[in-house]
Amino acid sequence: MSETFEVVIIGGGPGGYVCAIRSAQLGFKTACIESKNTLGGTCLNVGCIPSKSLLNLSENFNKVKKNFSNLGITTGKVTLNLSKMMKAKEKSVTVLTKGIEFLFKKNKVTYIKGQASFKSNNEIIVQEKNSQKIYRANHIIISTGSEPTSLPGIKIDEKIIVSSTGALSFNKVPKKLVIIGGGYIGLEMGSVWKRLGSNVTVIEFLDHIVTGMDKDISTEFLKILKKQGINFKLNS
């Protein structure tokens, strides 16, 4: 017999897990279904959090390598251990994903791991590792998020041609890195890998970076990034 919930949320990202917790707090019997291995969605796992972690770590590396001697601090030869840096990034992510699991337990949200699909308006089939389960719900909320799209004729293999997800997990610093798009995600990744030693070029279709940003601020931001050594090809 299938288990019945008052509210089921498909997707455990920022929209889904917050909705699940709030639904449970309001007294509804709630479940959240997530197909990935961890809660938190893109932002927490392969977006905002790991990118900010790498920005911080790469900035610290850059400061020690280039700025400390000007302050009278002698450190000797500074080398990069990329594997350890990636582990530090992953640790910051794990702490937060486990935090969401704790909040689920605290608020009595049922966490279901698997791929969800609809059987009917009020029934969901969840494909788990070796089995299928059916859940019923009075209300079903779809919060599945989105994934990166590739350019026509170009396949993202996460090795040579990578998405923002792949750019967070290189196992070595690329000698050359071309970033298509001058939005904030591409510029974050460009800043990280430039600091760590890559030759970075950003290609942007428009005549300025970060669409939506005030033009004057965008212009000054471009100057700062160029000063850091990032190359730009605008109107391209």
Secondary structure, 3 states (H helix, E strand, C coil): CCEEEEEEEECCCHHHHHHHHHHHHCCCCEEEEECCCCCCHHHHHHCHHHHHHHHHHHHHHHHHHHHHHHHCCCCCCCCCCHHHHHHHHHHHHHHHHHHHHHHHHHCCCEEEECEEEEEECCEEEEECCCCEEEEEEEEEEECCCCCCCCCCCCCCCCCCCCCHHHHCCCCCCCCEEEEECCCHHHHHHHHHHHHCCCEEEEECCCCCCCCCCCHHHHHHHHHHHHHCCCEEECCC
